[in-house]
Amino acid sequence: MRNAIIFLAILLAQNIAQARPLVIVAEDYAPATFIENGNPSGMDIDVARAVFDHLGIAYEFRLVPWARAWSMLMSGEADVGLHVSYTDDRAHYVHWPTNFVWQADFVFFTNQKTKASYDFKDYDAVKRSGVRIGIINENAYYPSFWQAFPSPDRVHQNYFAQLEPVNDAATNFRKLERNHIQLFPIAKVLGTYMAREMHLENITYFDWILFSKPYPNAFSDKSSYHDAKYSNIHDVMQAYDAELGHMKSNDREYQKFFQRYADLATDLPTSKSP
């Protein structure tokens, strides 16, 4: 009888440990992360789903504005964040595995009027022009970008005068289409995909690559996640890193996660100067 009670207690403890799914957050940023037919989809979603399915970890995706996603990671309300850029400030709240999911080239998207008026090839020319630049609030971008447009108190949205923050990329594309802003820095593959999906005919971009950076997933230091197999979030991260590295070692199979979206994010017909 006593052994039976102990056995039931162990089973109950395991069920409790496995009861909570891993909470994975991201902003709506097609084709990396977005809702398709009511379900989470995209390059990062597909890779995360494949990794965590292989590890046998239950999970749920939540797509929210980036500022909200980051707040959830800082507090531990979320366990994992998709495509979270490396920064020193963020390292106080999250850890990153060795392997990143993909790497992106950033360019300035613009509209036809601005493209016809300027031939931007460096930040100094952009600053001299005085054009308005749309950004996404609390996005990391890159050190060279912030050196060009110093914004010492970004947490309180105290940005360089030319920068206009919003909460999501779609808003910036609508503003760009109407010439309410003239530039928007975004990964080329994301920008071309979004402009096509939004049926925006006035959108193009400058060929100048602002910077390139990897997109890893981040694991919250405040996460309370554990189950019967993984005692804490750091154990989960190590298992995730090993599995992602194994997947990436088979380059042909790994690229299948991205090919569908790459085909949809073909170059904009308006990408060259008029």
C-alpha positions, 0 to 999 in steps of 0.5 A: 500500500505504501509503495502504491501511494509513493508511486501515485505521488511520483506520477502526480508530481510528473504530471504537474511538472509537465502540465505547463507548456513552454510560453514562446513569444514573438512580434508579428513580423512576417515571414518570420512570425505571423498568423496564417489562417488563425495559426502561428506560422513563419520561418522562426515558428517552423524551426522552433516547432520542429526543435521543441517537438523533437525534444518532446516539450509542450509549447504555445506561441503568443504573438504580441507587439515587441515591447510587450514580448520583451516585458514578458521575457524580462518578468518570466511570463514568457520562457522563450523569445523568437528572433531576439537580437543580442545586446548587452542590456538584454543580457541582464534578462535573457541568455542566448544559445550558441546557434542562431536561426538565420541571418538578415541583411538590413536595408532602408525601405522607402517610397518612389518619391524618396527614391527618385529624390535621393541616392542614399549610401551612408548615414551622413547623407541621410542625416543631412537630408533631414528625412523622417525615419520610422523605427519600431519601439525598443527594437535593437537594430545595430550599434552603427545605427545608434551611433549615427542616430544617438538616442540615449533614453530609448526606454522612454522613447527619447529618440534622435529627432529624425526617428519616429517610433511605432509598435509594429512594422505594418504601421511603418509600411503604411506611413511609408506608402503615404510618405508620412515617413521616408525611410524604414530600416528592416531586414530585406527578406521581411520587408519585401515579403510584407510589402507584397502581402500588404499590396503596397505599390509605392514601396521600394528600397535602397540597395545599400546594406546598413548592417547584417546580424543574426537572429537567435532565440532567447531564453528568459532568466526569470523563467520558472519552466521545468518538467520531468526531463528538464529541471530548469530553462537553462537545461531546456536551452542546452537541449535546444541548442544541441538540436538546432545545431544538429538540424543546421548541420544538414544544410539542405534539410534546414533550408527547407524551413525557409524556402517557402517564405523565400519564394514568397519574398521575391524582389520587389518590381520597384526596387531599382531607381526609376 
